């Protein structure tokens, strides 16, 4: 048995699974380019106060799930690994004065997040998200753009059955009186509430609607709905978001109990689910508007909206849907030679091909030609470049391993012919 292993709740992404993550990251990068979201990178750990103030001190993330870093004795600050991306991006927005940039500032990144959570299928203590933020626009159009962008990602990843659950959770004008109604409702049922939910009733009643306890389902279903208590401004905003999404043909279902259990959300809140898998633990991703977060972290009042999509869950959902698994990149050419020990020429020609833009590998062991060609097939190479006596005249044999054909090619034409055939998918 191995002496060491990955920490509980984490795992190694071996090449086959890493290829799936790379594919999703490439889709995210292409969509970011098309939608105009520039790349950003923030540290994987922040001052703990960034999350306590931004996410909320009485949320599960801060109370139970933060990975806190033990500082050295000469460090006065308290740090924590990031459990989500928005707070760090907003901190960077404030710190670097991005309010002077053209608004909204559209940024995105793919990276790992960390939560001290109970490991289970699709939930890890280190997990990967695509995080997208638009800061500086209060209108409903940017909400719809963000929601549609996330839905487009799932479609292009190969999940055609994803739908959006949508709600408005109001703002500082209409939410307080709604919370009073909600508190009164749950107070009438206090005796039947689980201990955790009784504590939430005292500290943050809105989070009762986000309860994962199945015994709460009936109570939540009968609770007052915030969409019935929105102020005129929030109602107009929500109606406009729905109108924009309808124009974009995004499949949306209004979900009155959706509150997204982070303190910074206002107005628009949304989550993505596969059709028929709308359970509490099944969300593929989600997000919402956070119009008060910039001010909470020391900036001027500035609206914002964003989402975080879990790549781990998308990989799992694709596997459940029977989608073809991404494979590690294969070489276009595999360089072999009749002389088992002639690794110098194999490496030299492979390097020339790489410099010309060809993905190439060379057999650098002392195996016979047959074993080299077996390796080329195992690595799913398109071509085998076989070096023999004709190399003295500047010629090699180019074997198309898929078509089963072979012909001589001058070294001066080798890279060009491989690139041409790769681009046109011609064989032989």
C-alpha positions as CSV (number, residue, x, y, z in Angstrom):
1,X,0.0,0.0,0.0
2,X,1.3,3.5,-0.8
3,X,2.6,5.5,2.2
4,X,1.1,8.8,1.1
5,X,-2.2,9.7,-0.5
6,X,-4.1,12.8,-1.5
7,X,-5.9,14.6,1.4
8,X,-9.5,13.5,2.1
9,X,-11.9,15.4,-0.1
10,X,-9.3,16.0,-2.8
11,X,-8.1,14.0,-5.7
12,X,-5.5,13.9,-8.4
13,X,-6.6,14.9,-11.9
14,X,-4.8,12.2,-14.0
15,X,-4.3,12.9,-17.7
16,X,-7.6,11.5,-18.9
17,X,-9.7,13.6,-16.4
18,X,-7.4,16.6,-16.8
19,X,-8.2,16.5,-20.5
20,X,-11.9,16.9,-19.6
21,X,-11.1,19.9,-17.5
22,X,-8.9,21.4,-20.2
23,X,-11.8,21.0,-22.7
24,X,-14.2,22.8,-20.4
25,X,-11.6,25.6,-19.7
26,X,-11.2,26.0,-23.5
27,X,-14.9,26.4,-23.9
28,X,-15.0,29.0,-21.1
29,X,-12.1,30.9,-22.7
30,X,-13.7,30.9,-26.1
31,X,-17.0,32.1,-24.7
32,X,-15.2,34.8,-22.6
33,X,-13.6,36.1,-25.8
34,X,-16.9,36.1,-27.7
35,X,-18.8,37.8,-24.9
36,X,-16.1,40.3,-24.0
37,X,-15.0,39.1,-20.6
38,X,-11.3,39.7,-19.9
39,X,-9.1,37.4,-17.9
40,X,-8.2,38.1,-14.2
41,X,-6.4,36.1,-11.6
42,X,-6.7,36.7,-7.8
43,X,-4.7,34.9,-5.0
44,X,-6.0,31.6,-3.8
45,X,-6.0,33.0,-0.3
46,X,-7.3,36.3,1.0
47,X,-7.6,38.1,4.3
48,X,-10.3,36.2,6.2
49,X,-12.2,39.5,6.7
50,X,-12.8,39.6,2.9
51,X,-15.0,36.6,3.2
52,X,-16.4,37.4,6.7
53,X,-17.6,40.8,5.4
54,X,-18.4,39.9,1.9
55,X,-19.9,36.4,2.0
56,X,-21.4,36.9,5.5
57,X,-20.1,35.9,8.9
58,X,-23.2,33.7,9.7
59,X,-23.2,31.7,6.4
60,X,-22.1,28.1,6.3
61,X,-19.1,29.0,4.2
62,X,-17.6,31.2,6.9
63,X,-18.9,29.4,10.0
64,X,-18.1,25.9,8.9
65,X,-16.2,25.6,5.6
66,X,-13.3,28.1,5.5
67,X,-9.8,26.6,5.3
68,X,-8.1,29.0,7.6
69,X,-4.3,29.4,7.2
70,X,-2.3,29.2,10.4
71,X,0.0,32.3,10.2
72,X,3.6,32.5,11.3
73,X,4.1,34.2,14.7
74,X,5.4,37.4,12.9
75,X,2.2,37.7,10.8
76,X,-0.6,39.7,12.3
77,X,-3.2,39.0,9.5
78,X,-5.6,36.1,9.4
79,X,-5.9,34.4,6.0
80,X,-8.2,31.8,4.4
81,X,-8.2,29.8,1.2
82,X,-10.8,31.2,-1.1
83,X,-14.1,29.4,-0.9
84,X,-15.6,31.3,-3.8
85,X,-14.4,33.8,-6.3
86,X,-16.6,36.9,-6.2
87,X,-15.3,38.5,-3.0
88,X,-11.7,38.3,-4.1
89,X,-12.5,39.9,-7.5
90,X,-14.5,42.7,-5.9
91,X,-11.6,43.3,-3.5
92,X,-9.3,43.6,-6.5
93,X,-11.8,45.9,-8.2
94,X,-11.7,48.2,-5.1
95,X,-8.0,47.9,-4.4
96,X,-6.9,48.8,-8.0
97,X,-9.4,51.5,-8.7
98,X,-11.2,49.7,-11.5
99,X,-14.2,52.1,-11.1
100,X,-12.1,54.5,-13.3
101,X,-12.3,51.9,-16.2
102,X,-15.2,51.8,-18.7
103,X,-18.1,50.2,-16.9
104,X,-19.1,47.5,-16.5
105,X,-15.8,45.8,-15.9
106,X,-16.2,42.3,-17.3
107,X,-13.8,39.7,-16.0
108,X,-13.5,35.9,-15.7
109,X,-11.2,33.2,-14.6
110,X,-11.0,29.4,-14.1
111,X,-9.4,28.2,-10.9
112,X,-9.6,26.1,-7.7
113,X,-11.7,26.9,-4.7
114,X,-11.5,25.4,-1.2
115,X,-14.2,24.4,1.3
116,X,-14.0,22.3,4.4
117,X,-17.1,20.3,3.3
118,X,-18.2,16.8,3.8
119,X,-16.9,15.0,0.7
120,X,-19.5,13.3,-1.5
121,X,-20.1,12.8,-5.2
122,X,-19.5,16.1,-7.0
123,X,-18.5,17.9,-3.8
124,X,-14.8,18.1,-3.0
125,X,-12.7,20.2,-0.6
126,X,-10.7,21.4,-3.6
127,X,-12.8,22.0,-6.6
128,X,-12.7,24.1,-9.8
129,X,-15.0,26.8,-11.0
130,X,-15.4,29.2,-13.9
131,X,-16.1,32.5,-12.3
132,X,-17.6,35.4,-14.3
133,X,-18.3,38.9,-13.0
134,X,-19.7,42.1,-14.5
135,X,-19.2,45.1,-12.1
136,X,-20.7,48.5,-12.7
137,X,-24.0,48.0,-14.5
138,X,-27.3,48.0,-12.6
139,X,-29.6,47.3,-15.5
140,X,-31.5,44.1,-16.2
141,X,-29.8,43.5,-19.6
142,X,-26.5,42.6,-18.0
143,X,-28.3,40.1,-15.7
144,X,-29.8,38.4,-18.8
145,X,-26.4,38.4,-20.6
146,X,-24.8,36.7,-17.6
147,X,-27.5,34.1,-17.2
148,X,-27.5,33.3,-20.9
149,X,-23.7,33.0,-21.0
150,X,-23.8,30.4,-18.3
151,X,-26.5,28.5,-20.1
152,X,-24.6,28.7,-23.3
153,X,-21.5,27.1,-21.6
154,X,-23.5,24.0,-20.6
155,X,-24.9,23.7,-24.1
156,X,-21.5,23.9,-25.8
157,X,-20.1,21.5,-23.2
158,X,-22.7,18.9,-24.3
159,X,-25.5,19.2,-21.7
160,X,-28.6,20.0,-23.7
161,X,-31.1,19.6,-20.8
162,X,-29.9,22.4,-18.5
163,X,-32.5,24.9,-17.3
164,X,-32.3,28.0,-15.2
165,X,-34.1,28.5,-11.9
166,X,-34.6,32.2,-11.3
167,X,-35.8,34.4,-8.4
168,X,-35.5,37.9,-7.0
169,X,-34.5,38.3,-3.4
170,X,-35.3,42.0,-3.3
171,X,-33.1,44.8,-1.9
172,X,-32.6,46.8,1.3
173,X,-36.0,48.5,0.7
174,X,-38.3,45.5,0.4
175,X,-36.3,42.6,1.9
176,X,-36.5,43.7,5.6
177,X,-40.3,43.8,5.8
178,X,-40.4,40.4,3.9
179,X,-37.9,38.9,6.4
180,X,-40.2,40.1,9.2
181,X,-43.1,38.2,7.6
182,X,-40.8,35.2,7.1
183,X,-39.7,35.2,10.7
184,X,-43.3,35.4,11.9
185,X,-44.2,32.4,9.8
186,X,-41.3,30.2,11.0
187,X,-41.8,31.3,14.6
188,X,-45.2,29.7,14.5
189,X,-43.4,26.4,13.6
190,X,-40.4,26.9,15.9
191,X,-41.1,23.7,17.8
192,X,-40.9,21.6,14.7
193,X,-37.7,23.2,13.3
194,X,-34.4,21.2,13.5
195,X,-31.8,22.7,15.8
196,X,-29.7,24.1,13.0
197,X,-32.8,25.9,11.5
198,X,-33.7,27.3,14.9
199,X,-30.3,28.9,15.1
200,X,-30.7,30.3,11.6
201,X,-34.1,31.7,12.6
202,X,-32.3,33.8,15.2
203,X,-29.3,34.9,13.0
204,X,-30.4,34.9,9.4
205,X,-34.1,33.8,8.7
206,X,-33.7,34.1,4.9
207,X,-31.3,31.1,5.0
208,X,-34.1,28.9,6.2
209,X,-35.3,28.9,2.6
210,X,-31.9,27.4,1.6
211,X,-32.2,24.6,4.0
212,X,-30.9,21.2,2.8
213,X,-32.9,19.3,5.5
214,X,-35.6,17.3,3.8
215,X,-37.9,17.8,6.8
216,X,-38.0,21.5,5.9
217,X,-39.4,21.0,2.4
218,X,-43.1,21.3,3.3
219,X,-42.6,24.3,5.5
220,X,-40.5,26.0,2.8
221,X,-43.2,25.3,0.2
222,X,-45.8,27.1,2.3
223,X,-43.6,30.0,3.4
224,X,-44.3,33.6,2.2
225,X,-42.8,34.2,-1.2
226,X,-40.5,37.1,-1.7
227,X,-41.6,37.6,-5.3
228,X,-45.0,38.5,-3.8
229,X,-43.5,41.3,-1.6
230,X,-41.0,43.1,-3.9
231,X,-41.0,46.9,-4.0
232,X,-41.9,48.5,-7.3
233,X,-38.2,49.0,-8.4
234,X,-37.3,45.4,-7.7
235,X,-40.5,44.1,-9.4
236,X,-39.8,46.2,-12.5
237,X,-36.2,45.0,-12.6
238,X,-37.2,41.3,-12.2
239,X,-39.9,41.6,-14.9
240,X,-37.3,43.2,-17.2
241,X,-34.8,40.4,-16.6
242,X,-37.5,37.8,-17.4
243,X,-38.4,39.8,-20.6
244,X,-34.8,39.8,-21.7
245,X,-34.3,36.1,-21.0
246,X,-37.5,35.3,-22.9
247,X,-36.2,37.2,-25.9
248,X,-33.0,35.0,-25.7
249,X,-35.1,31.8,-25.5
250,X,-33.3,30.7,-22.3
251,X,-35.4,28.0,-20.5
252,X,-36.3,29.6,-17.2
253,X,-38.4,28.5,-14.3
254,X,-39.3,31.0,-11.5
255,X,-38.3,29.4,-8.1
256,X,-39.6,31.5,-5.2
257,X,-37.6,29.6,-2.6
258,X,-34.2,30.2,-4.3
259,X,-32.1,32.5,-2.1
260,X,-28.5,31.4,-2.8
261,X,-27.2,31.4,0.8
262,X,-24.6,34.2,0.6
263,X,-25.3,37.5,2.3
264,X,-24.1,39.7,-0.6
265,X,-26.9,38.8,-3.1
266,X,-29.6,41.3,-4.0
267,X,-32.4,41.2,-6.6
268,X,-31.5,38.6,-9.2
269,X,-30.6,35.1,-8.1
270,X,-30.3,32.0,-10.3
271,X,-29.0,28.4,-10.5
272,X,-28.5,25.9,-13.2
273,X,-29.9,22.4,-13.1
274,X,-30.3,19.4,-15.4
275,X,-33.9,18.7,-16.3
276,X,-35.4,16.4,-13.6
277,X,-32.4,16.8,-11.2
278,X,-33.5,19.9,-9.2
279,X,-32.5,18.5,-5.8
280,X,-30.7,20.6,-3.2
281,X,-27.4,19.0,-3.9
282,X,-27.7,18.9,-7.7
283,X,-27.0,22.5,-8.8
284,X,-24.3,22.7,-11.5
285,X,-23.7,26.4,-10.8
286,X,-25.4,29.6,-10.0
287,X,-25.0,33.3,-9.2
288,X,-26.7,36.5,-8.7
289,X,-26.6,40.3,-8.3
290,X,-24.5,41.8,-5.5
291,X,-25.2,45.5,-5.6
292,X,-23.9,46.2,-2.0
293,X,-20.7,44.1,-2.0
294,X,-18.3,46.7,-3.5
295,X,-19.3,49.2,-0.7
296,X,-19.0,46.4,1.9
297,X,-15.3,45.9,0.9
298,X,-14.5,49.6,1.0
299,X,-15.5,51.0,-2.4
300,X,-18.2,53.3,-3.5
301,X,-21.7,51.9,-4.0
302,X,-21.4,49.9,-7.3
303,X,-23.7,47.3,-8.7
304,X,-22.4,43.9,-9.8
305,X,-23.5,40.5,-10.9
306,X,-21.8,37.2,-11.6
307,X,-21.8,33.4,-11.5
308,X,-19.7,30.5,-10.6
309,X,-20.0,27.2,-12.5
310,X,-18.5,24.1,-11.0
311,X,-16.4,22.2,-13.5
312,X,-16.2,19.1,-11.3
313,X,-20.0,18.7,-11.5
314,X,-20.1,19.3,-15.3
315,X,-17.6,16.5,-15.8
316,X,-19.7,14.2,-13.6
317,X,-22.9,15.3,-15.4
318,X,-21.4,14.6,-18.8
319,X,-20.3,11.1,-17.7
320,X,-23.9,10.5,-16.4
321,X,-25.3,11.6,-19.7
322,X,-23.1,9.2,-21.6
323,X,-21.1,11.9,-23.4
324,X,-17.8,10.9,-25.0
325,X,-15.0,11.5,-22.7
326,X,-12.3,14.0,-23.7
327,X,-8.9,12.4,-24.3
328,X,-5.4,13.7,-23.8
329,X,-3.9,15.4,-26.8
330,X,-2.5,12.9,-29.3
331,X,0.5,13.6,-31.4
332,X,0.1,14.3,-35.1
333,X,3.4,12.5,-35.8
334,X,5.4,9.8,-34.0
335,X,9.1,9.5,-35.1
336,X,10.5,6.0,-35.2
337,X,13.5,4.5,-36.9
338,X,14.7,1.1,-38.2
339,X,17.8,1.3,-36.1
340,X,16.8,0.7,-32.5
341,X,19.6,2.8,-31.0
342,X,19.5,5.8,-33.2
343,X,17.7,8.2,-30.8
344,X,19.8,11.2,-32.0
345,X,18.2,11.4,-35.4
346,X,14.7,10.7,-34.0
347,X,14.9,13.5,-31.5
348,X,16.4,15.9,-34.1
349,X,13.6,15.4,-36.6
350,X,10.9,15.5,-33.9
351,X,12.3,18.8,-32.8
352,X,12.3,20.2,-36.3
353,X,8.6,19.2,-36.7
354,X,7.7,20.9,-33.4
355,X,9.5,24.1,-34.5
356,X,7.3,24.0,-37.6
357,X,4.1,23.7,-35.5
358,X,3.6,19.9,-35.7
359,X,2.7,18.0,-32.5
360,X,5.4,15.3,-32.5
361,X,6.8,12.7,-30.2
362,X,9.9,10.6,-30.7
363,X,10.7,7.1,-29.4
364,X,13.8,7.8,-27.2
365,X,14.2,4.2,-26.0
366,X,16.2,1.4,-27.5
367,X,13.2,-0.6,-28.9
368,X,12.9,-2.3,-32.2
369,X,10.9,-0.7,-35.0
370,X,7.8,-2.9,-34.4
371,X,7.6,-2.0,-30.8
372,X,8.1,1.7,-31.7
373,X,5.1,1.5,-34.1
374,X,3.0,-0.3,-31.5
375,X,3.7,2.7,-29.2
376,X,2.7,5.1,-31.9
377,X,-0.7,3.3,-32.2
378,X,-1.2,3.3,-28.4
379,X,-0.6,7.1,-28.4
380,X,-3.2,7.4,-31.3
381,X,-0.7,9.2,-33.5
382,X,-2.0,10.1,-37.0
383,X,1.3,9.5,-38.7
384,X,4.5,7.6,-38.1
385,X,7.7,9.1,-39.5
386,X,10.0,6.2,-40.1
387,X,13.7,6.9,-40.5
388,X,15.7,4.4,-42.6
389,X,18.6,4.3,-45.1
390,X,17.0,6.9,-47.3
391,X,17.6,9.5,-44.6
392,X,21.0,10.0,-46.1
393,X,19.3,11.4,-49.2
394,X,17.0,13.6,-47.1
395,X,13.9,11.4,-47.3
396,X,11.8,9.6,-44.7
397,X,8.8,7.2,-44.9
398,X,5.5,8.8,-43.9
399,X,3.0,6.1,-42.7
400,X,-0.7,7.1,-42.2
401,X,-1.6,4.9,-39.3
402,X,-5.3,5.3,-39.8
403,X,-5.4,4.7,-43.6
404,X,-2.7,2.1,-43.5
405,X,-0.8,3.7,-46.4
406,X,2.9,4.8,-46.6
407,X,5.0,6.8,-49.0
408,X,8.4,8.6,-49.1
409,X,8.5,12.3,-48.3
410,X,11.5,14.7,-48.5
411,X,12.4,16.1,-45.1
412,X,12.0,19.6,-46.5
413,X,8.3,18.8,-47.2
414,X,7.5,16.7,-44.2
415,X,6.0,19.3,-41.8
416,X,4.0,20.9,-44.5
417,X,2.5,17.6,-45.7
418,X,1.6,16.6,-42.1
419,X,0.0,19.9,-41.3
420,X,-2.0,19.9,-44.6
421,X,-3.3,16.4,-44.0
422,X,-4.1,17.1,-40.4
423,X,-6.1,20.2,-41.4
424,X,-8.0,18.5,-44.3
425,X,-8.5,15.1,-42.5
426,X,-7.2,13.3,-45.7
427,X,-5.5,10.0,-45.3
428,X,-3.0,8.3,-47.6
